[in-house]
């Protein structure tokens, strides 16, 4: 039985981004103190990039030992290297180029003009192999036990590139799959699957804006994961929803009484 998700509701998306960035810095520092290194899975989209920009602007960012941080991605738009729509390109602009990361510990998903060619399924297999190579005996599976895995929540309840009813959200064995015919552009993507996501110690779901309110309400009201992928993600020790007041506006008050931080 998984623990019930925890909710933190902030007044607006800017405050949410700053608070989430501070929370992430603390979590990374704690993991590095405990185990010498930390691993984080990044998400794209406006909320994921907003968090990274807030982290870049935070004076506390220097508390992180950036050279002992492994970065992975939850999904990627299958586009050429350097394309401005790629999550990796946007993350570099928001944060990564400004901090002293070890390039060997930064793990972007393959681009469509990479060594795998223009085949998303081959790119997914390559990323799955990279994850498996990074997993140790203590991880009990084919992916590392990520300290924090972040996910943006789409208006249709999609997370990563797991869209309602599409084959990727039904995957129970593979850790990374190619996505074809996604309902938002670009149609071809690479994504972690639910089994890989659930390997994380903590899963954080980010939702800000009125357009996310219905999705948050559906996902937190017991919907099935095939119809509402955000309902099917959870961490081994913690599942945390970070919302702004607009995204929390439709949550059932009997389950989640409004409390704005």
Buried (B, 14 or more C-beta within 10 A) or exposed (E): EEEEBEBBBBEEBEBBBBBBBBBBBEBBBEBBEEEEBBBBBBBBBBBBBBBBBBBBBBEEBEEBBBEBBBBBBBBBBBBEEEBEEBBBBBBBBBBBEBBEBBEEBBBBBBBBEBEBEEBBBBBBBBBBEBBBEBBEEEBEBBBBBBBBBBBBBBBBBBBBBBBBEBEBBEBEEBBBBBBBEBEEEBEBBBBBBBBBBBBBBBBBBBBBBEEBBBBBBBBBBEBEBBBBBBBBBBBBEBBBBBBBBBBBBBBEEEEBEEEEB
